[in-house]
Structures are given as C-alpha cells and as structure tokens.
Amino acid sequence: MMDLMQSPDAVATAIGRNVRALRRQRRMTIEALAAAAGVSRGTVIQIETARGNPSIGTLVHLAEALRVGVTSLVDGDASPRVVVRRAEQAVPLWSNETGSTAVFRIGTDPPDVVELWEWTLQPGDAFDGEAHATGTTEVLSVLSGRLGLRVGSTEHELAEGDTVMFQAHAPHRYAGAGPDPVRFTMVVLQPGDAGLVPPSAIAPAEPDPPN
C-alpha cells in the first residue's frame, strides 16, 4: 500500500504557509503573534520559513493565538477552500406573522466578516437595523418588488435590478415600498478592524523574512 504520510519537509512547508497566511489575515505582526503565542520572534520566523517542525506545544499555542484549530495549521492542501451551503442549510433568523423573512445564507468567521442574506418584506413591512461598527459596509440588490431604504436621515427607493452600497455605521431601515413583496440580497462586509482604530494606526504589512 502506498504510504500517504507527508514528509517532515512537506509538513513544515504547510505549517509555515498556513501560519503566515493566517497571521496576515488577522493583521498581526510577527512580534504580535509571538507575544500572543508565548514564543520568540525567531521561532515564528523559523516556522514561517519552514526551517523546522515546531513542537506540539508550540503548534497548540500558535493555533490559540490565531483562533483556529491545529488542523488549520497542518493542512497540506494548498488548493482554494470551497464551502458549499445547501439550500436546506440556510437559517431564517428573523420572520414575522405576515411572512416577511431574513435568511442567513453563508458567512465567514472573524476577523474579516462577510455575510450573505436573503430578505423578503411584505408590502408595508419594515425592519430597523441597528448601527454597525464604523467601517462596516452593506450592499443590497433588489431581486423583485420595490425596496425603501433609509440610512441615517436619507431615504431612497430601489426598483427591481437596482443595487446600493452604503456605510452602515448609522441606524438604517428596510421597507416594502410597493404593492408586491420585495425580495433582495444583502451582503455585509465588516473588516476585522472595524470600529477599533483608524486606518492610519494599523501597522504596515511586514515583508516576508528572508529565506
């Protein structure tokens, strides 16, 4: 039988690639990751450049600091991640007695959050959305019907096929504005630093350490 175990070099390469990618996704410097994991800066550099396999303890501490499981660090599959959420797995998270619904289709985990929703509002129904963290953006696209949208003190009306993008750090309201139900999709984009610090305060991305 063929031995499917990865070689130590392949494991080290996978761990280095995954640690570096996750650190960058979380906008962490090498120093910040080292401090959070309780290891030295040199250890993080050695791991990211695949100069040796870390101990189990170090892997566990890195995974905790990066908020993932150990599997995410040792996975050697470099192909793009694909997550399929079947229709029956969609979660209705809001509804009322008239038949209006908000269905959560799919989303990502923090720190950079992307959510896809599908809404149906019956004529005259409305939903008041609370203000999100500064830096959050919403994108709405009307599939059918007419949508009334209020962002802060500004009101808009959108028809079938219309799309709008707005900063969602003010209270907002969606409403069925026509004689028929309105169906629309909503994408919520909330970067990990939303509401925390201004862009100028974010540490610049570090270049890769030399090989």
C-alpha positions as CSV (number, residue, x, y, z in Angstrom):
1,M,0.0,0.0,0.0
2,M,1.3,3.5,-0.9
3,D,2.5,5.5,2.1
4,L,0.3,8.7,2.1
5,M,2.0,10.2,5.1
6,Q,3.5,13.6,4.4
7,S,7.2,14.0,4.7
8,P,8.6,16.3,7.5
9,D,9.6,18.9,4.9
10,A,6.1,18.9,3.4
11,V,4.6,19.3,6.9
12,A,7.0,22.2,7.7
13,T,6.2,23.9,4.4
14,A,2.4,23.6,5.0
15,I,2.7,24.9,8.6
16,G,4.8,27.8,7.5
17,R,2.4,28.7,4.7
18,N,-0.7,28.5,6.9
19,V,0.8,30.4,9.9
20,R,1.9,33.2,7.6
21,A,-1.4,33.4,5.8
22,L,-3.5,33.4,9.0
23,R,-1.2,36.0,10.6
24,R,-1.7,38.3,7.7
25,Q,-5.4,37.7,7.6
26,R,-5.6,38.8,11.2
27,R,-3.3,41.8,10.5
28,M,-0.8,40.6,13.1
29,T,2.9,41.4,13.1
30,I,5.4,38.7,13.7
31,E,6.0,40.3,17.1
32,A,2.3,40.3,18.0
33,L,1.9,36.7,17.1
34,A,5.0,35.7,19.0
35,A,3.7,37.6,22.1
36,A,0.2,36.1,21.9
37,A,1.6,32.6,21.5
38,G,4.3,32.9,24.2
39,V,7.1,32.1,21.8
40,S,10.1,34.1,20.5
41,R,10.1,36.2,17.3
42,G,12.8,33.9,16.0
43,T,10.6,30.9,16.5
44,V,7.8,32.4,14.4
45,I,10.2,33.3,11.6
46,Q,11.7,29.8,11.6
47,I,8.2,28.3,11.4
48,E,7.0,30.7,8.6
49,T,10.1,29.9,6.6
50,A,9.8,26.2,7.1
51,R,13.2,25.8,8.8
52,G,11.9,23.0,11.1
53,N,8.8,21.5,12.6
54,P,7.5,23.1,15.7
55,S,6.7,21.1,18.8
56,I,3.1,20.1,19.6
57,G,3.0,22.7,22.4
58,T,4.1,25.5,20.1
59,L,1.6,24.4,17.5
60,V,-1.2,24.5,20.1
61,H,-0.2,27.9,21.3
62,L,0.0,29.3,17.7
63,A,-3.4,27.9,16.9
64,E,-4.9,29.5,20.0
65,A,-3.2,32.8,19.2
66,L,-4.6,32.7,15.6
67,R,-8.0,31.5,16.8
68,V,-8.1,28.3,14.7
69,G,-7.7,24.6,15.3
70,V,-4.4,22.8,14.9
71,T,-5.8,21.2,11.8
72,S,-5.9,24.6,10.1
73,L,-2.1,24.9,10.7
74,V,-1.0,21.4,9.4
75,D,-3.4,21.1,6.5
76,G,-1.2,20.5,3.5
77,D,-3.9,21.1,0.9
78,A,-2.9,24.3,-0.9
79,S,-6.0,24.4,-3.1
80,P,-8.5,27.2,-2.6
81,R,-11.0,26.5,0.2
82,V,-14.6,25.9,-1.0
83,V,-17.5,25.9,1.4
84,V,-20.9,24.8,-0.1
85,R,-24.0,25.6,2.0
86,R,-27.0,23.8,0.6
87,A,-30.4,25.4,0.4
88,E,-31.8,23.3,3.3
89,Q,-28.9,24.6,5.5
90,A,-29.9,28.2,5.2
91,V,-31.0,29.7,8.5
92,P,-34.1,32.0,8.8
93,L,-33.0,34.4,11.6
94,W,-36.0,36.8,11.5
95,S,-39.6,36.5,10.5
96,N,-43.0,38.0,11.4
97,E,-46.6,36.9,11.2
98,T,-47.1,38.4,7.7
99,G,-44.5,36.3,6.0
100,S,-41.5,38.6,5.9
101,T,-38.2,36.8,6.5
102,A,-34.5,37.3,6.7
103,V,-32.5,34.2,5.8
104,F,-28.8,33.9,6.5
105,R,-27.2,32.1,3.6
106,I,-23.5,32.0,4.4
107,G,-20.7,33.9,6.1
108,T,-17.1,33.9,7.2
109,D,-15.6,33.8,10.7
110,P,-13.9,36.8,12.3
111,P,-11.8,38.8,12.0
112,D,-12.9,39.8,8.5
113,V,-16.6,39.1,8.3
114,V,-18.6,38.7,5.1
115,E,-22.3,37.7,5.3
116,L,-24.8,36.9,2.6
117,W,-28.5,37.3,3.5
118,E,-31.7,37.0,1.5
119,W,-34.7,39.1,2.6
120,T,-38.4,39.1,1.8
121,L,-40.5,42.0,3.0
122,Q,-44.3,42.1,2.5
123,P,-45.9,45.4,1.4
124,G,-45.8,47.9,4.2
125,D,-43.5,45.7,6.4
126,A,-40.2,47.2,7.6
127,F,-37.1,46.2,9.6
128,D,-35.0,48.6,11.6
129,G,-31.3,47.7,11.5
130,E,-29.0,48.9,14.3
131,A,-25.8,50.9,13.6
132,H,-22.9,48.6,12.9
133,A,-19.2,49.3,13.8
134,T,-17.6,52.1,11.9
135,G,-16.0,50.6,8.7
136,T,-18.9,48.2,8.0
137,T,-20.5,48.3,4.6
138,E,-23.7,46.8,3.3
139,V,-24.6,46.0,-0.3
140,L,-28.2,45.4,-1.3
141,S,-29.5,44.2,-4.6
142,V,-33.3,44.1,-5.4
143,L,-34.4,40.8,-7.0
144,S,-38.1,41.8,-7.3
145,G,-40.5,44.4,-6.0
146,R,-39.6,47.9,-4.6
147,L,-37.4,48.5,-1.6
148,G,-37.5,51.5,0.7
149,L,-34.1,52.2,2.3
150,R,-33.4,54.8,5.0
151,V,-29.8,55.3,6.1
152,G,-29.5,57.9,8.9
153,S,-31.8,60.7,7.7
154,T,-31.5,59.9,4.0
155,E,-34.2,57.9,2.2
156,H,-34.0,56.0,-1.1
157,E,-36.3,53.8,-3.1
158,L,-34.9,51.0,-5.3
159,A,-36.7,49.0,-8.0
160,E,-36.0,45.5,-9.3
161,G,-32.4,45.2,-10.5
162,D,-31.2,48.3,-8.5
163,T,-28.2,47.9,-6.2
164,V,-27.0,50.1,-3.4
165,M,-23.9,50.2,-1.3
166,F,-23.7,52.2,2.0
167,Q,-21.7,52.7,5.1
168,A,-23.7,51.0,7.9
169,H,-22.5,52.8,11.0
170,A,-25.8,54.7,11.2
171,P,-29.2,53.2,12.0
172,H,-30.9,52.0,8.8
173,R,-34.3,50.7,7.8
174,Y,-35.5,48.4,5.0
175,A,-39.2,48.5,3.9
176,G,-41.5,47.0,1.4
177,A,-42.3,50.1,-0.7
178,G,-44.6,48.7,-3.4
179,P,-47.8,46.7,-3.8
180,D,-45.9,43.4,-4.0
181,P,-43.4,41.7,-1.7
182,V,-39.8,42.9,-2.2
183,R,-37.0,40.3,-2.3
184,F,-33.4,41.4,-2.0
185,T,-30.0,40.1,-1.2
186,M,-27.8,41.7,1.3
187,V,-24.0,41.4,1.7
188,V,-22.5,42.7,5.0
189,L,-18.7,43.5,4.9
190,Q,-17.1,44.1,8.3
191,P,-13.3,44.1,8.4
192,G,-11.5,42.9,11.5
193,D,-10.5,46.4,12.5
194,A,-14.0,47.9,12.1
195,G,-14.8,50.3,14.9
196,L,-11.4,49.8,16.6
197,V,-8.7,52.0,15.2
198,P,-8.4,54.4,12.2
199,P,-6.6,53.1,9.2
200,S,-3.6,55.3,9.9
201,A,-3.0,53.5,13.1
202,I,-2.8,50.0,11.6
203,A,0.7,48.6,11.4
204,P,2.0,48.3,7.8
205,A,2.3,44.8,6.4
206,E,5.6,43.2,7.1
207,P,7.7,41.9,4.3
208,D,8.4,38.2,4.3
209,P,11.5,37.3,6.3
210,P,14.5,36.4,4.1
211,N,14.9,32.7,3.3
